Amino acid sequence: MATNTRILVINPGSTSTKIAIYQQEKVIFLKTIKHAPEVLRKFDKITDQYAYRKEIIYQELQGADVPVDSIDAVIGRGGLVKPIASGVYRVNEAMRNDLLACKRGEHASNLGALIAYDIAQLLPSADAFIADPVVVDELQPLARLSGHPLFERRSIFHALNQKAIARSHAKSIMKKYEDLDLIVVHLGGGITVGAHQHGKVIDVNQGLDGDGPFSPERSGSLPVGQLLKVAYSGIYSYEKMSEMIVGKGGMMAYLGTNDAYIAQKEARNGDEKYLKVMEGMAYQVAKEIGAMSTVLKGSVDGILITGGIANSKWFCNLIIERVYRIAPVYVYPGQDEMGALADNALLAINGEIEIKEYQ
């Protein structure tokens, strides 16, 4: 087993790209590259940006103290590929073609695999990977039923962070992730609550565009009848309705901000409107945890709360007071997508987990 393996991690966001080089588990280079909105607006599709972003990344690497040729693997944040099982995947032509065609939607994360592949091609002996993209799908058959055959519940959630936190928790209590039944809650711009049974997420709310708790900028589950009336009122376009659901829903719609820190501060200072919305969001998260406990038939070894909003003890306590009788609650504030990607790549390189092929 190599002791000086170097891994380049690429995590594209809507207006920035984070890059890092890890030597084993240690970060030896870290950079957040900001992209000017006026530059990004020149591209028709998000995937059209990948050559532009790749060139900037390569320039940054050339200026780093770490020789580019010393990199052993490149791993990018996984994008909207077809539904796949959890794991590490080698970037191949099938994956690149699906991402370039945006077959399942446009998202900045689609750039991760594309850039990783191109940069790996410039290196002497590096492979390109992705790990646990948001479309990881391990749902059990019953979880797919929605209530009408035209609509199937889909698995879109914070797979990378949920899986990483679950594995880290299992290790901390000297157990295997695959031997535990856990409920993992990711509190971020979107909120997802997953039922992890023996290493598989057998049910999870689709946290992107219309399922589960409302979040700082997403509406979550809405009353369908009322939604239909608004949609057919003639007042709102499809685009405006989409914004209500993702981007300008949830806390943003109620309070005019998607900043949970600001909302919490106002709530704790006695603003009743802010307090009601924050308590309502925690209430809905707790309800979703309760629902996932029934998916696991009451056999829950732990409830793990993670994500950016988990830095707020006050908000976490609003959830914990409603769910602590279900199972012990553990809070792991923040998220480390870069570290999780590097860990997955290292496990794959060392042969500790299988490298899967996308088809």
C-alpha positions in Angstrom: 0.0 0.0 0.0 1.4 3.4 -1.1 2.1 5.9 1.7 2.4 9.0 -0.4 -0.5 8.7 -2.8 -1.5 12.1 -4.2 -5.1 12.8 -5.2 -6.5 15.9 -7.0 -10.0 16.7 -6.0 -12.3 18.9 -8.1 -15.6 20.2 -6.8 -17.4 22.7 -9.2 -20.0 25.0 -7.8 -22.3 27.4 -9.6 -19.9 30.4 -9.4 -16.7 28.8 -8.1 -14.6 25.7 -8.3 -12.8 24.2 -5.3 -9.7 22.2 -5.9 -7.4 20.4 -3.5 -4.5 18.0 -3.5 -4.4 15.4 -0.8 -1.3 13.3 0.1 -3.1 10.3 1.7 -5.6 12.0 4.1 -3.7 15.3 4.4 -4.4 18.4 2.4 -1.2 19.8 0.9 -2.9 22.3 -1.6 -6.3 24.0 -1.4 -7.8 26.7 -3.6 -11.2 28.1 -4.3 -11.4 29.7 -7.8 -14.1 32.3 -8.2 -15.7 32.7 -11.6 -17.1 36.1 -12.6 -20.8 36.0 -13.4 -20.3 38.0 -16.6 -17.9 35.4 -17.8 -20.1 32.4 -17.0 -23.1 34.1 -18.8 -21.3 33.8 -22.1 -21.9 30.0 -22.0 -25.2 28.7 -23.2 -25.1 25.5 -21.0 -23.2 24.7 -17.8 -21.3 21.9 -19.5 -20.0 24.4 -22.1 -17.9 25.9 -19.2 -15.8 22.8 -18.7 -12.9 23.7 -21.1 -12.8 27.2 -19.6 -12.8 25.9 -16.0 -10.3 23.1 -16.8 -7.8 25.6 -18.2 -8.0 27.8 -15.1 -7.6 24.8 -12.8 -4.5 23.6 -14.7 -3.0 27.0 -14.5 -3.5 27.0 -10.7 -1.9 23.6 -10.4 1.1 24.7 -12.5 1.6 27.6 -10.0 1.3 25.3 -7.0 4.3 24.0 -5.0 3.2 20.4 -5.8 4.4 19.0 -9.1 1.4 18.1 -11.3 3.1 15.0 -12.5 3.1 13.6 -9.0 -0.7 13.3 -8.9 -1.9 9.6 -8.9 -5.6 10.1 -9.3 -8.2 12.8 -10.1 -11.7 12.6 -8.6 -14.5 15.0 -9.4 -17.8 15.7 -7.7 -20.4 13.4 -9.4 -23.1 15.0 -11.4 -26.6 14.2 -12.7 -25.8 10.8 -14.3 -28.3 8.0 -14.5 -29.3 6.5 -11.1 -26.5 4.3 -9.9 -25.5 2.3 -6.8 -23.2 4.0 -4.2 -19.5 3.7 -4.8 -16.5 4.9 -6.8 -16.8 5.0 -10.6 -14.2 5.4 -13.2 -15.0 8.2 -15.6 -15.6 6.6 -19.0 -17.0 7.6 -22.4 -20.6 6.5 -21.4 -20.5 8.9 -18.4 -18.9 11.7 -20.4 -21.5 11.4 -23.1 -24.4 11.5 -20.7 -23.0 14.5 -18.9 -22.2 16.4 -22.0 -25.8 15.8 -23.3 -27.3 16.9 -19.9 -29.6 13.9 -20.3 -30.8 14.2 -16.7 -30.5 17.9 -16.1 -28.0 20.7 -15.8 -26.0 21.2 -12.7 -22.5 22.6 -12.0 -21.6 19.2 -10.5 -21.8 17.7 -14.0 -18.5 19.4 -14.7 -16.6 17.4 -12.1 -16.3 14.2 -14.1 -15.6 16.0 -17.3 -12.8 18.2 -15.9 -11.3 15.2 -13.9 -11.2 13.1 -17.1 -9.4 15.8 -19.2 -6.9 16.6 -16.5 -6.1 12.9 -15.9 -5.4 12.6 -19.6 -2.6 15.2 -19.2 -0.9 13.3 -16.4 1.5 10.3 -16.8 -0.6 7.6 -15.1 -3.6 9.0 -13.4 -7.2 7.7 -13.5 -10.3 9.9 -13.2 -13.1 9.0 -10.8 -16.4 10.2 -9.3 -17.9 9.0 -6.0 -21.4 8.9 -4.6 -23.2 11.5 -6.8 -26.5 13.0 -5.8 -28.4 10.4 -7.9 -27.2 7.4 -5.9 -30.2 5.1 -5.9 -30.6 2.2 -3.4 -34.3 2.7 -2.8 -36.3 -0.4 -1.9 -39.3 -1.0 -4.2 -42.0 0.2 -1.8 -40.2 3.6 -1.5 -40.6 4.3 -5.2 -44.5 4.3 -5.0 -45.8 7.9 -5.0 -49.6 7.4 -5.2 -50.0 7.5 -9.0 -48.3 5.3 -11.6 -47.4 8.4 -13.7 -45.1 9.6 -10.8 -42.3 7.6 -9.3 -40.4 8.8 -6.2 -36.8 9.3 -7.1 -33.5 9.2 -5.2 -31.8 12.6 -5.3 -30.0 13.5 -2.1 -26.7 14.5 -0.4 -25.3 11.0 -1.0 -21.6 11.9 -0.7 -21.9 13.6 2.7 -24.5 11.3 4.1 -22.5 8.2 3.2 -19.2 9.8 4.5 -20.7 10.8 7.8 -22.3 7.4 8.3 -19.1 5.6 7.6 -17.1 8.0 9.9 -19.7 7.5 12.7 -19.5 3.7 12.4 -15.7 3.8 12.6 -15.9 6.0 15.7 -18.0 3.4 17.5 -15.8 0.5 16.3 -18.5 -0.9 14.0 -19.0 -1.3 10.3 -21.4 1.0 8.4 -22.9 -2.2 6.8 -23.9 -3.5 10.3 -25.9 -0.4 11.4 -29.3 1.0 10.8 -29.1 4.8 10.8 -31.1 7.9 10.0 -28.8 10.6 8.5 -30.0 14.2 8.2 -28.2 16.7 6.0 -29.1 20.3 6.8 -28.0 22.7 4.0 -29.5 24.7 1.2 -31.5 21.6 0.7 -32.5 19.1 3.4 -32.5 15.4 3.0 -33.2 12.6 5.5 -32.1 9.1 4.7 -32.9 5.7 6.1 -29.6 3.8 6.0 -30.1 0.0 6.5 -27.0 -2.1 6.5 -25.1 0.2 4.2 -27.9 1.1 1.8 -30.1 4.2 1.7 -33.4 2.3 1.3 -35.5 5.5 1.5 -34.8 9.2 1.4 -36.8 12.4 0.6 -36.1 13.8 -2.9 -34.5 17.0 -1.6 -34.1 18.8 -4.9 -37.5 19.8 -6.2 -40.4 18.7 -4.1 -40.3 16.2 -1.3 -39.7 16.3 2.5 -39.0 19.3 4.8 -38.8 22.8 3.5 -35.3 24.2 3.6 -33.5 27.6 3.3 -34.4 27.8 -0.4 -36.6 24.9 -1.3 -40.3 24.4 -0.6 -40.3 20.7 0.0 -43.6 18.9 0.0 -46.5 21.3 -0.9 -50.3 20.7 -0.8 -50.8 19.3 -4.3 -54.3 20.7 -4.8 -53.3 24.2 -3.9 -50.2 23.9 -6.0 -52.3 23.0 -9.0 -54.6 26.0 -8.6 -51.6 28.3 -8.4 -50.0 26.7 -11.4 -53.1 27.0 -13.6 -54.1 30.5 -12.3 -52.4 32.1 -15.3 -50.4 34.4 -13.1 -47.2 32.4 -12.9 -45.0 31.0 -15.7 -43.4 27.5 -15.5 -40.1 29.2 -14.7 -41.6 31.2 -11.8 -43.3 28.1 -10.4 -40.0 26.3 -10.6 -38.3 29.1 -8.6 -41.0 28.8 -6.0 -40.0 25.2 -5.5 -36.2 25.5 -5.8 -34.3 28.7 -5.2 -37.0 31.0 -3.8 -39.0 28.6 -1.7 -38.8 27.6 2.0 -37.1 30.1 4.3 -36.4 32.4 1.3 -40.1 32.7 0.5 -41.2 33.2 4.1 -38.3 35.5 5.3 -36.6 36.9 2.2 -33.3 35.3 3.1 -31.7 31.9 2.6 -29.1 32.6 5.2 -29.9 30.3 8.2 -27.4 32.2 10.4 -29.3 35.4 9.9 -32.6 33.7 10.4 -31.5 32.1 13.6 -30.0 35.3 14.9 -33.3 37.2 14.4 -35.3 34.3 15.9 -33.2 34.2 19.0 -33.5 38.0 19.3 -37.2 37.6 19.7 -38.6 38.2 16.1 -41.7 36.0 16.2 -41.9 35.6 12.4 -38.3 34.3 12.2 -38.9 32.1 15.2 -42.0 30.5 13.8 -40.3 29.7 10.4 -37.2 28.3 12.0 -39.3 26.2 14.4 -41.4 25.1 11.5 -38.4 23.9 9.5 -37.1 22.0 12.5 -40.6 20.5 13.1 -40.7 19.2 9.5 -37.2 17.7 9.8 -38.3 15.9 12.9 -41.4 14.6 11.2 -39.2 13.2 8.4 -36.9 11.5 10.9 -40.0 10.0 12.5 -41.2 8.7 9.1 -37.8 7.2 8.4 -37.8 5.4 11.8 -40.9 3.6 10.6 -39.1 2.6 7.3 -36.5 1.0 9.6 -39.3 -0.6 11.6 -38.1 1.2 14.8 -34.7 -0.4 14.6 -32.5 2.7 14.7 -28.9 2.6 16.0 -28.5 6.3 15.7 -29.7 9.6 14.3 -26.8 11.6 12.7 -27.3 15.3 12.0 -24.8 17.0 9.6 -24.5 19.8 7.0 -23.9 23.5 7.4 -26.9 24.3 9.5 -25.8 21.6 12.0 -23.3 24.2 13.2 -26.3 25.8 15.1 -26.7 24.0 18.4 -29.9 26.0 18.9 -31.5 24.7 15.7 -30.3 21.1 16.2 -31.8 21.2 19.7 -35.2 22.1 18.2 -35.0 18.8 16.2 -33.4 16.7 19.0 -36.1 17.5 21.6 -38.7 15.8 19.2 -36.7 12.7 18.2 -34.3 11.8 21.0 -36.6 9.0 22.2 -36.3 7.3 18.8 -32.5 6.7 19.1 -29.3 8.4 20.3 -28.6 11.6 18.3 -25.1 12.6 17.1 -24.3 15.9 15.6 -21.5 16.3 13.0 -21.5 19.9 12.0 -20.6 21.0 8.5 -19.6 18.9 5.5 -16.3 18.0 4.0 -17.1 17.0 0.4 -13.4 17.5 -0.6 -12.2 15.1 2.1 -15.0 12.6 1.4 -14.0 12.5 -2.3 -10.3 12.1 -1.5 -11.1 9.3 1.0 -13.1 7.4 -1.6 -10.4 7.8 -4.2 -7.7 6.5 -1.8 -9.8 3.5 -0.8 -10.3 2.7 -4.5 -6.6 3.1 -5.4 -5.6 0.9 -2.4 -8.0 -1.8 -3.5 -10.1 -1.5 -0.4 -13.3 -0.8 -2.4 -14.3 -1.8 -5.9 -13.9 0.6 -8.8 -17.2 0.4 -10.7 -17.8 0.9 -14.4 -20.6 3.3 -15.5 -22.9 1.8 -18.1 
